[in-house]
Amino acid sequence: MEKDGTSNGKAGPEMDSLLSDPRRRDIAPVIVVDTEGQKVAFVQEGDVRKTENAAPDGGFGWIIVFGVFMIHIIIDGITYSFGILLPDLLDKFEGSKGETSWIISVLIGTTYGCGPLPSLLASKFGRRPVALAGGVIACLGAFLSSYSTQIWQLIMLYGFLTGLGCGLMYLPAVVTVNYWFEKNRARAVGIAVCGSGMGMMVFPPLTRYLLDEYSVSGCLIIFAGVLLNCCVFCALLRPTPAECWAGKKTHLVTNLHSGEVQELKELLPNDKVVIVDESRPAGGLRGKVRGARVWIVKQVDMDLMRQWRFWLYCLAAAFGGISSYIPHSFLPHRAETEAGIDKELAAYLISIMGFANLAGRLMSSLISDQRWLNRMIVYCCCCFVAGLSTTFSIFATHYYTFAIYAAVYGFSGGFIIALQSVVLTDIVGLEKLTAAFGLLLLLEGACVFVGPPMAGSLTDYFDGDYTWAFVVTGILMSLAGVSLLVVPVVNFVVAKKSKALKVMVVT
């Protein structure tokens, strides 16, 4: 095999097409190999490398922001309306609060917990096809759940299947916005996730109306139709121009002998060329184990696993995952049973929370890109405020005190959600965002499986009293902020020592 850029044979139609493409005139051919009739072309990257990570920061990116905004309205609007469904589900299926709360636990847990799956599928097939498939699956799960006659059927269909579909839409949507923006990333993500607050405003009273008019089954069928509309907005999730170029720069090398495989590995960058070695693999169980180990190493970013800041963020996300969905699930029913508030008025508590959540996200999008603001410290403070307000909400006895708690919790929660992916990007970098976000959602999803059933079981244990459920929830939320606060403190100390060292060197 020649290493000086010459070929052992003619380039063939693939190479002719490569050279005739006017969009690729800045990419120079390096090696053309003809091995037993199998032509291999390798090209060296030219100026395209400079634009590989360039974010458009506008243009069609704002259309994507609108699409992700609408996806959040639908997904989070339906999810956060479970608190309105809960009393009707308790009446229809005559289950306990702990048992019935498994529905929302599995729904949210699967939405987040399947994070590595859409991450892996998106890297193979693209983010848009994965999100479109998720819209169809979510619709199917909600529709089939309308025929459920037992709690476990709702858990599997509305919880698991609908949650899986929502998860396949959620990660590609949020990640796509991050890829389209750099300078205005926090603002764009903040606006996109504002859809969650809008959904929390609109869907609770709508859900109450649907339950009164069409019962639980009819409400779930209408939810299925609404979820199908997510496919329209998922179709807007185009890759960036730089991603399109990057996707065209990988060439497939096949049918090579073992010696040629080793020579190509020495010549070519592994991240740009796929080499298929057709030599006979090790047989038996040892060969399968070796293949599994190779697959795991390829899928897991070991550099990411070594970042202690990422693991602290995961710890904070774990505390948040356990606690953050408990108020949405139980606040309306708590207001009904403890304060005697009407069902329709109780439903508007989630709307108040949604309005405040929307205000928090908008505020976050306006100030989070300012250089004087430390986004991680703001994130930690909001977690602490949300936890403190939840703990003190046990003293609420009237509708206006419940409304004040809902507003404070919603506003701080809006900041938390808007800053989640932005803070993660600050910690791990854009190039590792997809893998890190997938692992983070997996962890949050696993923790969500614990939260609502724990709160429901505590309430059942204390004969319907929600006091201890909300106290424990508030403590866990506060721990989320305290644990992550270690990162900016360490960063400040290290920066101060580095600055002092520079002063000493100069003097």
C-alpha positions in Angstrom: 0.0 0.0 0.0 1.4 3.5 -0.9 1.6 6.1 1.8 2.6 9.0 -0.4 -0.8 9.9 -1.7 -0.7 7.7 -4.9 -3.2 5.0 -5.8 -2.9 1.4 -6.8 -5.8 1.6 -9.1 -8.4 3.9 -10.5 -10.4 6.0 -8.2 -13.8 4.7 -9.4 -17.2 6.5 -9.5 -17.2 7.2 -5.8 -14.0 9.3 -6.0 -15.1 10.9 -9.3 -18.3 12.0 -7.6 -16.3 13.3 -4.6 -14.0 15.4 -6.9 -16.8 16.7 -9.1 -18.9 17.9 -6.1 -18.4 21.7 -6.1 -19.1 21.8 -2.3 -16.0 19.7 -1.7 -13.4 21.5 -3.7 -11.6 22.5 -0.5 -11.1 18.8 0.5 -8.0 17.2 -1.1 -7.8 13.4 -1.8 -4.9 11.7 -0.1 -5.1 8.0 -0.7 -7.0 5.8 -3.2 -6.5 2.0 -2.7 -7.8 -0.8 -5.0 -7.8 -4.1 -3.1 -9.2 -7.0 -5.1 -11.7 -4.9 -6.8 -12.8 -3.0 -3.6 -12.0 0.7 -4.0 -11.2 2.7 -0.9 -11.0 6.5 -0.9 -9.8 8.6 2.0 -9.9 12.4 2.0 -8.1 14.9 4.2 -10.1 17.6 5.8 -9.4 21.2 4.6 -11.1 24.4 5.8 -14.2 22.5 6.8 -12.6 21.7 10.1 -12.8 25.3 11.1 -16.6 25.4 10.8 -17.2 22.0 12.4 -18.3 23.5 15.8 -19.7 26.8 14.5 -23.2 27.5 15.8 -25.4 29.6 13.5 -26.6 31.6 16.5 -29.9 32.6 14.8 -31.6 32.1 11.5 -33.4 28.8 11.4 -32.3 28.3 14.9 -35.2 30.5 16.1 -37.6 28.2 14.2 -36.2 25.3 16.2 -36.6 27.3 19.4 -40.3 27.7 18.5 -40.7 23.9 17.8 -39.0 22.9 21.1 -41.2 25.5 22.9 -44.3 23.8 21.5 -43.0 20.3 22.4 -42.5 21.4 25.9 -46.0 22.8 26.1 -47.5 19.5 25.2 -45.2 17.1 27.0 -44.9 19.0 30.3 -48.4 20.3 30.2 -49.8 16.7 30.1 -47.2 15.5 32.6 -47.7 18.2 35.2 -51.5 17.7 34.9 -51.3 14.4 36.7 -52.2 16.1 40.0 -55.6 16.9 38.4 -56.0 13.3 37.3 -55.1 11.8 40.7 -58.5 12.2 42.5 -60.4 10.8 39.6 -58.0 7.9 39.3 -58.3 7.2 43.0 -62.1 7.1 42.7 -62.2 5.0 39.5 -59.6 2.3 40.4 -60.0 2.5 44.2 -56.3 2.3 44.8 -54.0 3.8 47.4 -52.1 7.1 46.9 -48.8 5.2 47.0 -50.0 2.7 44.3 -51.6 5.3 42.0 -48.6 7.6 42.2 -46.6 4.9 40.4 -48.2 6.1 37.2 -46.7 9.5 37.3 -43.4 8.1 38.7 -43.0 5.7 35.8 -44.1 8.3 33.3 -41.5 10.9 34.3 -38.9 8.3 35.3 -39.1 6.7 31.9 -39.1 10.1 30.1 -35.8 11.0 31.8 -34.4 7.5 32.5 -34.3 6.5 28.8 -31.9 9.3 28.2 -29.0 7.2 27.0 -31.3 5.5 24.5 -32.2 8.6 22.5 -28.6 9.8 22.9 -27.4 6.6 21.2 -30.1 6.5 18.6 -29.6 10.2 17.8 -25.9 9.6 17.2 -26.7 6.8 14.8 -29.9 8.0 13.0 -30.0 11.7 13.8 -32.0 13.7 16.3 -35.1 14.4 14.1 -36.0 10.8 13.2 -35.7 9.8 16.9 -38.0 12.6 18.0 -40.5 11.8 15.3 -40.6 8.1 16.4 -41.1 9.4 20.0 -44.2 11.3 19.0 -45.8 8.3 17.5 -44.9 6.1 20.5 -46.2 8.6 23.1 -49.5 8.9 21.2 -49.9 5.1 21.0 -49.3 4.8 24.8 -51.8 7.4 25.8 -54.5 6.0 23.4 -54.1 2.4 24.6 -54.1 3.5 28.2 -57.7 4.8 27.8 -58.8 1.2 27.7 -57.1 0.3 31.0 -59.2 -1.4 33.7 -56.5 -1.8 36.4 -53.7 0.4 37.8 -50.9 -1.8 36.5 -52.2 -1.4 33.0 -52.1 2.4 33.3 -48.6 2.1 34.7 -47.3 0.1 31.7 -49.2 2.0 29.0 -49.6 5.6 30.2 -46.5 5.4 32.4 -43.9 3.4 30.5 -45.0 3.6 26.8 -46.0 7.2 26.8 -42.9 8.1 28.9 -40.7 6.3 26.5 -42.1 8.4 23.6 -41.7 11.6 25.5 -38.1 10.7 26.4 -37.3 10.1 22.7 -38.6 13.6 22.0 -37.2 15.5 25.0 -33.5 14.9 24.7 -33.1 15.5 20.9 -35.2 18.7 21.3 -33.2 20.3 24.1 -29.8 19.2 22.6 -30.7 20.6 19.1 -31.2 24.1 20.6 -27.8 23.9 22.2 -26.2 23.0 18.9 -27.8 25.9 17.1 -26.7 28.6 19.5 -23.4 29.6 21.3 -23.4 33.3 22.2 -27.2 33.3 22.9 -27.4 29.8 24.1 -28.8 30.5 27.6 -31.4 32.9 26.1 -32.5 30.4 23.4 -32.7 27.5 25.8 -34.6 29.6 28.3 -37.2 30.6 25.7 -37.5 27.1 24.3 -38.2 25.5 27.7 -40.7 28.3 28.6 -43.1 26.0 26.9 -43.2 23.9 30.0 -44.5 26.9 32.0 -47.1 27.6 29.4 -48.2 24.0 29.4 -48.6 24.1 33.1 -50.8 27.1 32.8 -53.1 25.8 30.0 -53.4 22.0 30.7 -54.6 21.8 34.3 -57.9 23.6 33.8 -58.2 21.9 30.4 -57.7 18.5 32.1 -60.3 19.4 34.7 -62.8 20.3 31.9 -62.0 17.1 29.9 -62.5 14.9 33.1 -65.8 16.5 33.8 -67.1 16.2 30.2 -65.5 12.9 29.0 -64.3 11.0 32.1 -60.8 9.6 32.5 -60.9 7.5 29.3 -62.0 10.3 27.1 -59.4 12.6 28.5 -56.6 10.1 27.7 -57.8 9.7 24.1 -57.7 13.5 23.6 -54.2 13.5 25.2 -53.2 10.9 22.6 -54.3 13.2 19.8 -52.5 16.2 21.3 -49.2 14.1 21.7 -49.4 13.1 18.0 -49.1 16.8 17.1 -45.6 16.8 18.6 -44.5 15.1 15.3 -45.2 18.4 13.5 -42.8 20.2 15.7 -40.2 17.4 15.8 -40.0 17.7 12.1 -38.4 21.2 12.6 -35.3 19.7 14.4 -32.9 20.1 11.6 -29.1 19.5 12.1 -26.8 22.5 11.9 -24.9 23.1 8.6 -21.7 22.1 10.3 -23.2 18.8 11.4 -24.3 18.1 7.8 -20.7 18.6 6.7 -19.4 16.5 9.5 -21.8 13.7 8.5 -20.4 13.7 4.9 -16.8 13.4 5.9 -16.8 9.8 7.1 -16.0 7.1 4.6 -16.6 3.4 4.9 -13.6 1.0 4.5 -14.6 -2.6 3.9 -13.2 -6.0 2.9 -9.6 -5.5 4.0 -7.0 -8.0 5.1 -5.7 -7.9 8.6 -2.4 -6.3 7.6 -4.1 -3.6 5.6 -6.4 -2.9 8.5 -3.5 -2.2 10.8 -1.8 0.0 8.1 -5.0 2.1 7.6 -5.4 2.5 11.4 -1.9 4.0 11.5 -2.6 6.3 8.5 -6.1 7.6 9.2 -7.9 9.3 12.2 -10.1 6.7 13.8 -12.9 9.2 14.4 -13.3 9.9 10.7 -13.0 6.4 9.2 -14.9 3.2 10.0 -12.8 0.1 9.5 -14.5 -3.3 9.2 -12.1 -6.1 9.8 -13.5 -9.3 8.3 -10.9 -11.6 9.9 -12.4 -14.4 12.0 -13.2 -13.2 15.6 -12.5 -15.1 18.7 -15.2 -17.7 19.1 -17.3 -18.9 22.1 -18.1 -17.0 25.2 -14.7 -15.2 25.4 -15.3 -13.6 22.0 -18.8 -12.4 22.9 -17.5 -10.9 26.2 -14.7 -9.2 24.4 -17.2 -7.7 21.8 -19.4 -6.5 24.6 -16.5 -4.8 26.4 -15.5 -3.1 23.1 -19.1 -1.8 22.6 -19.3 -0.5 26.2 -16.0 1.3 25.9 -17.1 2.9 22.6 -20.4 4.1 24.1 -19.2 5.4 27.4 -17.1 8.6 27.4 -14.4 7.8 29.9 -13.2 11.4 30.0 -16.7 12.4 31.1 -16.6 9.7 33.8 -13.4 11.3 35.3 -14.9 14.7 35.8 -15.7 15.2 39.5 -17.8 18.3 38.7 -20.1 16.3 36.5 -20.6 13.8 39.3 -21.4 16.5 41.7 -24.0 17.8 39.2 -25.4 14.3 39.0 -25.7 14.2 42.8 -27.6 17.4 42.8 -29.8 16.1 39.9 -30.5 12.9 42.0 -31.8 15.0 44.9 -33.9 17.1 42.5 -35.2 14.0 40.7 -36.6 12.5 43.8 -38.3 15.7 45.0 -39.1 18.0 42.2 -42.3 16.3 40.9 -43.9 15.7 44.2 -45.6 19.1 44.6 -47.1 18.9 41.1 -48.5 15.5 41.8 -50.0 16.1 45.2 -50.6 19.8 45.8 -54.1 20.0 44.3 -55.3 16.9 46.2 -53.7 18.3 49.4 -55.5 21.6 49.0 -58.8 19.7 48.5 -58.4 17.4 51.5 -56.6 19.7 54.0 -58.2 23.1 53.2 -61.5 22.1 51.7 -60.7 23.9 48.4 -63.0 23.2 45.4 -61.5 20.9 42.6 -61.7 23.6 40.0 -59.9 26.1 42.2 -57.3 23.4 43.2 -56.6 22.8 39.5 -55.6 26.5 39.1 -52.9 26.1 41.7 -50.9 24.2 39.1 -51.7 27.0 36.6 -50.4 29.6 39.1 -47.3 27.4 39.4 -47.0 27.3 35.6 -47.4 31.1 35.2 -44.6 31.7 37.8 -42.6 28.9 36.1 -42.9 30.7 32.8 -41.8 34.0 34.4 -38.8 32.3 35.9 -37.7 30.8 32.6 -38.1 34.2 30.8 -36.2 35.9 33.5 -33.5 33.3 33.3 -33.2 33.7 29.5 -32.8 37.5 29.9 -30.1 37.5 32.6 -28.2 34.2 32.3 -26.0 35.3 29.4 -24.6 38.3 31.4 -20.9 38.0 32.2 -21.3 39.3 35.7 -23.7 36.5 36.6 -22.5 33.1 37.8 -25.2 30.7 36.4 -24.2 27.8 38.7 -24.6 29.9 41.8 -28.1 31.1 40.6 -29.0 27.4 39.9 -27.9 26.4 43.5 -29.8 29.3 45.1 -33.0 28.5 43.2 -32.8 24.9 44.4 -32.5 26.1 48.0 -35.4 28.5 47.6 -37.6 25.8 46.1 -36.7 23.4 49.0 -37.3 26.0 51.7 -40.7 27.1 50.3 -41.8 23.5 50.1 -40.8 22.8 53.7 -42.7 25.9 55.0 -45.7 25.1 52.8 -46.9 22.8 55.6 -48.2 25.9 57.3 -50.5 26.8 54.4 -54.2 26.7 55.4 -56.0 29.0 53.0 -56.1 29.2 49.2 -54.0 32.3 49.0 -51.2 30.8 51.1 -51.2 27.7 48.7 -51.2 30.1 45.8 -48.1 32.0 47.2 -46.3 28.7 47.7 -47.2 27.6 44.1 -45.9 31.0 42.8 -42.5 30.8 44.7 -42.0 27.2 43.8 -42.9 27.7 40.2 -40.6 30.7 39.8 -37.6 29.1 41.3 -38.3 25.9 39.3 -38.4 27.9 36.1 -34.9 29.0 36.7 -33.7 25.5 37.5 -35.1 23.9 34.4 -34.0 26.8 32.1 -30.4 26.5 33.5 -30.2 22.8 33.6 -28.6 22.1 30.2 -26.8 25.4 30.2 -25.0 24.7 33.5 -24.2 21.2 32.2 -22.7 22.7 29.1 -20.6 25.0 31.3 -19.3 21.9 33.2 -18.6 19.4 30.4 -18.4 21.4 27.2 -20.6 21.3 24.1 -18.8 18.3 22.5 -19.8 16.1 25.5 -23.3 17.6 26.0 -25.3 14.8 24.3 -23.6 12.0 26.2 -23.6 13.9 29.5 -27.3 14.9 29.2 -28.3 11.4 28.4 -26.6 10.1 31.5 -28.0 12.9 33.6 -31.5 12.1 32.4 -31.0 8.4 33.2 -30.0 9.3 36.7 -33.0 11.7 37.2 -35.3 9.2 35.7 -34.2 6.5 38.2 -34.6 8.9 41.1 -38.1 10.0 39.9 -39.1 6.4 40.3 -38.5 6.9 44.1 -40.1 10.3 44.7 -43.9 10.2 44.1 -44.4 6.7 45.5 -42.3 7.6 48.5 -44.5 10.7 49.1 -47.7 8.7 48.5 -46.6 6.0 50.9 -45.7 8.5 53.6 -49.1 10.1 53.2 -50.9 6.8 53.4 -48.8 5.9 56.5 -49.9 9.1 58.3 -53.6 8.6 57.4 -53.7 11.1 54.5 -51.6 13.8 56.1 -49.2 15.3 53.6 -47.0 17.1 56.2 -44.0 14.7 56.3 -44.1 14.2 52.5 -43.6 17.9 51.9 -41.0 18.3 54.6 -38.9 15.5 53.3 -39.3 16.9 49.7 -38.1 20.3 50.8 -35.1 19.0 52.6 -34.0 17.0 49.5 -34.5 20.0 47.2 -32.3 22.1 49.5 -29.6 19.4 49.5 -29.5 19.6 45.7 -28.5 23.3 45.8 -26.0 22.8 48.7 -24.2 19.8 47.0 -23.7 21.6 43.7 -22.5 24.8 45.4 -19.2 23.0 46.0 -18.3 23.5 42.3 -18.3 27.3 42.1 -16.7 27.5 45.6 -13.8 25.3 44.4 -13.5 27.2 41.1 -13.3 30.5 43.0 -10.6 29.2 45.4 -8.5 27.7 42.5 -8.8 31.0 40.5 -7.8 33.0 43.5 -4.7 30.8 44.1 -3.8 30.9 40.5 -4.0 34.7 40.4 -1.9 35.0 43.6 0.7 32.7 42.0 1.0 34.8 38.9 1.5 37.9 41.1 4.3 36.2 42.9 6.0 35.1 39.7 5.8 38.7 38.3 7.3 40.2 41.4 
